[in-house]
Amino acid sequence: MRHLIGLLGLLALLPSPGAAQVGSTTDIITGIVRDESGAPVPNAAIEVVSIETRVSRFGRTDARGRYTILFPDGGGQYRLIIRSLGMSPSEQLVTRRGEEDRLETNVVLSAAPQQLEEVRVQGGPRVPIQRPELPTAGMV
């Protein structure tokens, strides 16, 4: 009887099945970023924003263009923004369907030459450089 009471006491401490499931979903947003020729885009900046919570997570693609962002308790709807130097940014809506936790989104970025702003360099007054005198040859 004492064992039964102890067991019931332990069971009372465990969370109920419904409570254990609330907020326990981790979404995995993953994919590959390629350019128009199909080559992977390394070091592209990845931003994922949860539509429901407005929390942002950041990452970068690896040498093979792959990325993975973990989103615990993200809500299931995300805005995926991918940027890479010299390419047009991509923005997509990613939505979890059913019980899936792996949301795979592959992206193709197109080249977009960017016009940089003019750079002006101005110098100040010229300052002579003082160099130490070196010993002449033959002197010890």
VEXKEKE-390435 format. One line per 4 residues: number of its first residue (from 1); their letters; for each residue x, y, z of N, C-alpha, C, O. Coordinates in steps of 0.05 Angstrom, whole numbers. Example, Ala and Ser with C-alpha at 12.3 -4.5 7.8 and 13.67 -1.06 7.14 Angstrom:
! VEXKEKE-390435
1 = AS = 264,-114,156,246,-90,156,264,-66,156,285,-66,169  257,-45,142,273,-21,143,258,1,157,268,23,161
//
This chain:
! VEXKEKE-390435
1 = MRHL = 16,-24,0,0,0,0,18,25,0,12,45,-14  39,25,16,57,47,17,70,52,-11,73,76,-19  76,31,-26,88,34,-53,68,47,-72,75,63,-89  42,39,-69,22,50,-86,18,80,-81,15,95,-100
5 = IGLL = 19,88,-56,16,117,-50,41,132,-60,38,154,-71  64,121,-57,88,133,-68,87,136,-98,95,157,-109  77,115,-112,75,116,-141,55,137,-150,60,152,-169  33,139,-136,13,159,-142,24,187,-138,18,206,-153
9 = GLLA = 40,190,-117,52,216,-111,71,224,-134,72,247,-142  87,205,-144,105,211,-166,90,217,-192,98,235,-207  68,203,-197,52,209,-221,40,236,-219,36,249,-240  33,245,-195,21,272,-192,41,293,-200,33,315,-208
13 = LLPS = 67,288,-196,87,308,-203,93,310,-232,103,331,-241  86,290,-248,91,290,-277,71,309,-290,48,310,-282  79,323,-311,60,341,-325,39,324,-340,45,302,-349  16,335,-342,-5,321,-357,2,321,-386,17,338,-395
17 = PGAA = -8,301,-402,-1,300,-431,-7,326,-446,8,334,-463  -29,339,-439,-36,364,-453,-16,386,-447,-8,401,-465  -8,388,-421,10,409,-413,38,404,-425,52,423,-431  46,379,-428,72,373,-439,74,381,-468,96,386,-478
21 = QVGS = 52,382,-482,53,387,-511,52,417,-517,60,426,-538  41,433,-499,39,462,-503,67,474,-504,83,471,-486  73,487,-526,99,500,-529,122,482,-533,145,490,-529  118,457,-540,140,438,-542,148,432,-571,164,414,-576
25 = TTDI = 137,447,-590,143,443,-618,168,459,-626,169,483,-621  187,445,-637,210,459,-649,210,455,-679,211,433,-689  207,477,-693,207,476,-722,236,478,-732,252,493,-721  242,463,-753,269,463,-765,265,474,-793,254,461,-811
29 = ITGI = 274,499,-798,273,511,-824,299,506,-838,320,515,-828  298,492,-860,323,483,-873,320,485,-904,298,486,-914  342,485,-918,341,485,-947,368,490,-959,389,490,-945  368,495,-985,393,501,-1000,388,527,-1016,367,530,-1028
33 = VRDE = 408,544,-1016,407,569,-1031,426,565,-1055,449,559,-1052  415,570,-1079,431,567,-1104,428,592,-1120,409,608,-1116  447,596,-1139,444,618,-1158,429,607,-1183,421,584,-1184  426,624,-1202,410,617,-1226,423,594,-1242,409,580,-1256
37 = SGAP = 449,591,-1240,463,569,-1254,461,542,-1239,469,522,-1249  450,543,-1214,448,519,-1198,471,515,-1178,472,496,-1163  490,534,-1179,513,532,-1160,504,541,-1132,488,560,-1130  515,528,-1111,508,536,-1084,518,565,-1078,538,573,-1089
41 = VPNA = 503,579,-1061,511,606,-1053,521,604,-1024,505,602,-1005  548,604,-1020,558,603,-993,556,630,-979,556,651,-992  554,629,-952,554,653,-935,531,672,-940,534,696,-934  509,662,-951,485,679,-953,473,683,-926,473,665,-909
45 = AIEV = 463,708,-921,451,714,-895,422,704,-895,406,710,-913  415,689,-874,388,678,-871,375,691,-847,387,692,-825  351,701,-850,335,712,-828,308,698,-829,295,698,-850  300,687,-806,273,675,-804,258,689,-781,269,692,-759
49 = VSIE = 234,699,-788,218,714,-768,192,698,-764,178,692,-783  186,692,-739,160,679,-733,138,700,-736,139,721,-724  118,693,-752,95,711,-756,80,715,-730,71,737,-723  76,693,-715,61,694,-690,75,709,-667,63,725,-654
53 = TRVS = 101,703,-663,115,714,-640,132,737,-646,141,751,-628  138,742,-672,155,764,-681,184,760,-672,200,780,-672  192,736,-664,219,730,-657,235,724,-682,225,711,-700  259,735,-683,277,730,-707,300,712,-699,310,713,-676
57 = RFGR = 308,696,-718,332,679,-715,349,684,-741,338,688,-762  375,682,-737,394,688,-760,413,665,-764,419,650,-745  423,663,-788,443,643,-795,456,649,-821,450,670,-834  473,631,-831,487,634,-857,488,607,-870,487,586,-857
61 = TDAR = 489,608,-896,492,583,-911,521,573,-909,540,589,-906  525,547,-911,552,536,-910,563,536,-938,552,547,-957  586,523,-942,600,522,-968,583,509,-990,587,514,-1013  564,491,-981,547,478,-1001,520,492,-1004,501,481,-1016
65 = GRYT = 517,516,-993,493,531,-995,470,523,-976,448,533,-979  476,505,-958,456,494,-940,453,512,-915,472,524,-906  428,513,-905,423,527,-880,403,512,-863,387,496,-873  405,516,-837,386,504,-818,382,524,-795,402,532,-783
69 = ILFP = 358,531,-790,351,548,-768,331,534,-750,310,524,-760  337,531,-724,319,519,-705,301,540,-693,310,562,-686  275,534,-691,256,553,-680,238,539,-659,217,529,-666  247,539,-634,230,528,-613,206,546,-609,209,571,-606
73 = DGGG = 183,535,-607,158,550,-601,154,573,-621,145,595,-612  159,569,-646,157,591,-666,129,596,-675,123,618,-684  111,577,-673,83,581,-681,76,569,-708,52,565,-713  95,562,-725,88,548,-750,87,565,-775,86,554,-797
77 = QYRL = 86,592,-772,87,609,-796,111,628,-794,115,641,-774  126,628,-816,151,643,-815,155,660,-841,146,652,-862  169,682,-838,178,697,-861,208,692,-864,224,697,-845  216,681,-887,244,674,-893,256,695,-911,245,699,-933
81 = IIRS = 277,707,-902,290,728,-918,319,719,-923,334,714,-904  328,718,-948,355,710,-955,368,732,-971,357,742,-991  393,739,-963,408,760,-976,436,750,-982,448,736,-966  447,759,-1004,475,753,-1011,485,776,-1028,471,786,-1046
85 = LGMS = 509,784,-1024,521,806,-1038,520,802,-1068,528,780,-1078  511,821,-1083,509,820,-1112,485,805,-1123,483,799,-1147  466,798,-1105,442,783,-1113,417,796,-1102,418,810,-1081  395,792,-1116,370,803,-1106,361,787,-1082,362,762,-1082
89 = PSEQ = 352,801,-1061,342,786,-1037,317,770,-1044,302,777,-1062  312,750,-1028,288,733,-1032,273,733,-1005,285,730,-984  247,736,-1007,230,735,-983,207,716,-989,193,718,-1010  203,697,-971,182,676,-975,167,671,-949,179,674,-927
93 = LVTR = 142,663,-952,127,654,-929,129,624,-927,125,610,-946  136,614,-903,139,585,-898,119,578,-876,119,590,-855  103,557,-882,82,549,-863,83,519,-857,86,503,-875  82,513,-831,81,485,-822,54,473,-830,33,486,-826
97 = RGEE = 54,449,-840,29,435,-847,26,411,-829,44,393,-829  5,409,-814,0,386,-797,21,384,-775,28,404,-762  31,360,-771,50,355,-749,79,356,-758,97,350,-742  84,363,-783,112,364,-792,128,384,-775,117,405,-767
101 = DRLE = 153,378,-771,170,397,-757,194,406,-774,209,425,-766  198,394,-797,219,401,-816,207,415,-840,193,403,-856  213,441,-842,202,457,-863,224,463,-883,241,481,-878  225,449,-905,246,452,-925,239,472,-946,218,469,-959
105 = TNVV = 256,492,-949,251,513,-969,277,518,-984,296,530,-973  278,510,-1009,301,515,-1026,296,541,-1041,274,546,-1049  317,557,-1044,315,583,-1056,335,587,-1078,358,578,-1076  327,601,-1100,345,608,-1122,346,639,-1121,326,653,-1124
109 = LSAA = 371,649,-1118,375,678,-1119,385,686,-1147,401,672,-1159  375,708,-1156,384,718,-1182,404,741,-1179,403,756,-1159  423,743,-1198,443,763,-1197,430,791,-1200,412,794,-1216  440,809,-1185,431,837,-1186,454,856,-1180,460,861,-1157
113 = PQQL = 467,865,-1201,489,884,-1196,479,908,-1181,458,919,-1186  494,916,-1161,486,938,-1144,504,962,-1150,528,960,-1152  491,985,-1153,506,1010,-1156,513,1021,-1129,496,1027,-1113  539,1022,-1123,548,1032,-1097,549,1062,-1098,552,1075,-1119
117 = EEVR = 546,1074,-1075,547,1103,-1072,576,1112,-1077,595,1097,-1073  578,1137,-1086,604,1149,-1091,621,1150,-1065,610,1157,-1044  646,1143,-1067,664,1145,-1045,683,1168,-1050,697,1169,-1070  685,1187,-1031,704,1209,-1033,725,1207,-1011,719,1202,-988
121 = VQGG = 749,1211,-1019,772,1209,-1001,785,1237,-1000,792,1248,-1021  787,1248,-976,800,1274,-973,823,1271,-954,821,1257,-934  845,1283,-961,868,1283,-943,871,1308,-928,860,1329,-935  885,1306,-906,891,1330,-889,917,1342,-898,928,1335,-919
125 = PRVP = 928,1359,-881,954,1371,-887,976,1349,-889,975,1329,-874  994,1354,-906,1015,1334,-910,1035,1336,-887,1045,1357,-880  1040,1313,-875,1059,1311,-852,1083,1295,-862,1080,1273,-871  1107,1307,-859,1131,1292,-868,1136,1268,-849,1132,1270,-825
129 = IQRP = 1146,1247,-861,1152,1223,-845,1181,1225,-836,1199,1229,-853  1186,1222,-811,1213,1222,-801,1223,1194,-799,1211,1177,-786  1245,1189,-812,1257,1162,-812,1283,1163,-796,1298,1182,-798  1288,1142,-781,1313,1142,-766,1337,1139,-784,1335,1126,-805
133 = ELPT = 1359,1151,-777,1383,1149,-793,1395,1122,-789,1397,1112,-767  1403,1110,-811,1415,1084,-810,1446,1087,-811,1455,1106,-824  1461,1070,-797,1490,1073,-798,1500,1068,-827,1490,1052,-841  1521,1083,-834,1532,1080,-861,1549,1055,-861,1558,1045,-841
137 = AGMV = 1554,1045,-885,1569,1020,-889,1598,1024,-879,1609,1046,-883  1609,1004,-867,1636,1005,-857,1638,1014,-829,1660,1011,-816  1617,1026,-818,1618,1034,-790,1608,1011,-772,1589,996,-779  1621,1008,-750,1613,987,-731,1603,999,-706,1596,984,-688
//
